[in-house]
Amino acid sequence: MKRLIAGLGILLAATAAALAASDQLPAPPGSFPGAPAQFTRFTAAELERGFMALAFGSDLRIGARPRGIRRFNHAIRAEIVPGGSVDRAAAMRAVLEDYARQVPGLHLSVASAGDADVQVRLIDEKDFNAALEAAFGARIARTFIARTDPQCMTSVKSNAAGDIVHAISFIIVDKGDDVFLDCAYHELLHAFGLSNHDQRNIWTTLNQNRMVGYLTVYDRDLLDILYDPRIRPGMPPRAARTVLPGVVRRQGLAAR
């Protein structure tokens, strides 16, 4: 789920400069004009703290509160359901292929209709509320909309063991390239298991005060951690904290 809040770019950049993250680079090719630069090297503590904040909890809960890690435990198949007044099916496929290329541990591919673990629905903004009501029922959708005023949204279903069994994302297509790309990258992070937000974290796309529109190095690192074999579905926070230092070392993610 993504709400866009503008005007904090200068403050976030100044705060970032005071922290340990380093090696700032421009936004990658294909980003929308004005997309923020990114830091590319992080300390182990910065990665571990971000992972714990984003992999546990959620500000959208339907049913029982998840108590452990949620992630797919098999190769992921994603389906694009085209729609809306702007044709962004090819652009959405490019976003999925970007995830597949940058995070091999997802084992992600684009599937045929009806044969997917992640369904991405492309819609116009005016149809967003109705689409949520059709998918989740009027009571749940209206409660969620009233609580969060979302601009796009993802719902993730998992079993008692923590395995994600299905995710569905709604992506707005008719509000410009910046909104589309930001929502697409943001919501897929939720679909793959980073279910929470952290407004204090200045590097992640899952900070709702930022508009990013690409897969940052920081978020890619967090997905690499989440899909490391040592991080298992259902793993509670205490167990995750125990193995995280070894996972970060094994992945070679922390700044030298």
SVG drawing of the C-alpha trace seen along z (x, -y; Angstrom):
<svg xmlns="http://www.w3.org/2000/svg" viewBox="-20 -20 56 44">
<polyline fill="none" stroke="black" stroke-width="0.4" points="0.0,0.0 1.3,-3.4 0.3,-6.9 2.4,-9.7 3.5,-12.5 5.7,-15.2 8.1,-17.8 10.6,-15.8 13.4,-15.3 15.8,-17.9 15.3,-16.7 15.8,-13.1 18.9,-13.8 20.4,-15.8 19.6,-13.0 21.1,-10.4 24.4,-12.3 24.7,-12.0 24.3,-8.2 26.7,-5.5 25.3,-4.5 27.6,-5.5 28.4,-5.5 25.5,-7.5 24.5,-7.0 21.9,-8.6 18.6,-6.8 19.1,-4.0 18.1,-4.3 14.4,-4.1 13.4,-5.9 11.0,-8.8 12.4,-12.3 13.4,-13.6 13.6,-10.1 15.8,-10.3 19.4,-9.1 20.2,-6.1 22.9,-4.9 24.5,-1.6 26.5,-0.5 25.1,0.1 26.3,1.3 25.2,4.7 23.2,2.9 21.4,0.8 20.4,3.8 19.4,5.9 17.4,3.0 15.5,2.4 14.8,6.1 13.3,6.5 11.1,3.4 9.8,4.4 9.5,8.2 7.4,8.2 4.1,6.5 1.7,4.7 -0.5,1.7 -3.1,3.7 -4.2,6.9 -7.2,9.0 -7.7,11.9 -5.1,13.1 -2.0,11.1 1.0,12.8 3.6,13.8 6.5,14.7 8.3,14.4 6.0,14.5 7.6,15.4 7.1,17.7 8.7,21.1 8.8,22.0 9.4,20.4 7.1,17.4 4.8,17.0 3.4,13.5 0.4,12.7 -0.4,9.2 -4.1,8.4 -4.2,5.5 -6.7,2.7 -7.3,-1.0 -7.1,-3.8 -3.3,-3.7 -1.7,-0.5 1.1,0.3 1.2,4.1 4.6,4.0 5.9,1.6 4.6,3.8 6.3,6.8 9.6,4.8 9.2,4.2 8.7,7.9 11.7,8.8 13.8,6.2 12.9,8.0 13.7,11.4 17.1,10.2 18.2,8.4 16.9,10.9 17.5,14.4 16.4,15.9 12.8,15.1 12.9,17.5 10.4,15.2 8.7,15.6 5.7,14.1 2.9,16.7 -0.1,17.3 -3.6,16.3 -4.9,18.3 -1.6,19.9 0.0,17.3 1.1,16.8 1.1,13.0 -1.6,11.3 -1.0,7.7 -4.1,5.8 -3.7,2.6 -6.6,0.1 -7.6,-3.5 -7.7,-5.6 -11.5,-6.0 -12.0,-2.2 -9.7,-1.6 -12.3,-1.6 -14.7,0.6 -11.9,3.0 -11.0,3.4 -14.7,3.9 -15.0,6.6 -11.9,8.4 -12.3,8.2 -15.9,7.2 -17.4,3.8 -16.9,3.8 -13.2,4.7 -12.5,2.4 -14.3,-0.6 -12.6,-0.2 -9.2,0.0 -9.8,-3.0 -11.1,-5.1 -8.1,-4.2 -5.3,-4.6 -6.4,-6.6 -4.3,-4.4 -3.2,-5.1 -2.4,-1.4 -2.6,1.7 -1.5,5.3 -3.1,8.2 -1.0,11.2 -2.5,14.5 -0.3,16.9 -0.8,20.3 -0.2,21.1 3.4,22.0 4.2,18.6 4.2,19.7 2.7,17.0 0.0,18.8 -1.2,15.9 -0.8,12.1 -2.8,9.6 -1.7,6.0 -3.7,3.2 -1.6,0.7 -2.9,-2.7 -2.0,-3.4 -3.5,-6.8 -1.7,-9.2 1.6,-9.5 4.9,-7.5 6.0,-8.5 2.9,-7.2 2.8,-4.0 6.5,-3.1 6.4,-4.0 3.3,-1.9 4.6,1.0 7.9,1.3 6.4,0.6 3.6,3.1 5.7,6.0 7.9,5.6 4.8,6.3 3.7,9.2 7.1,10.9 6.9,10.7 8.2,7.2 4.8,6.4 5.3,3.4 6.3,-0.3 8.9,-2.4 8.6,-6.1 11.9,-6.5 13.9,-4.5 15.3,-6.9 16.6,-4.2 13.6,-2.0 10.7,-2.4 8.5,-1.2 8.8,-4.6 5.5,-6.2 7.1,-9.7 9.2,-8.9 8.4,-8.5 11.2,-6.2 10.0,-4.2 12.8,-1.7 14.3,1.3 16.8,-0.3 20.0,1.4 18.7,1.3 15.4,3.1 17.2,5.6 19.5,6.4 16.5,6.9 14.9,9.3 18.2,11.2 18.1,11.6 14.4,12.6 15.0,15.3 18.2,16.7 17.7,20.4 18.4,19.5 15.4,17.2 12.5,19.6 8.7,19.0 7.2,18.7 10.4,17.8 9.7,15.5 11.5,12.2 13.9,13.7 15.0,16.5 15.5,14.1 17.6,11.7 19.8,14.7 20.6,15.7 20.6,12.3 24.3,11.5 25.3,14.7 23.0,14.2 24.3,10.7 27.9,12.0 27.1,14.9 25.4,12.6 28.3,10.2 25.9,7.3 27.4,5.1 29.8,2.3 33.4,3.4"/>
</svg>
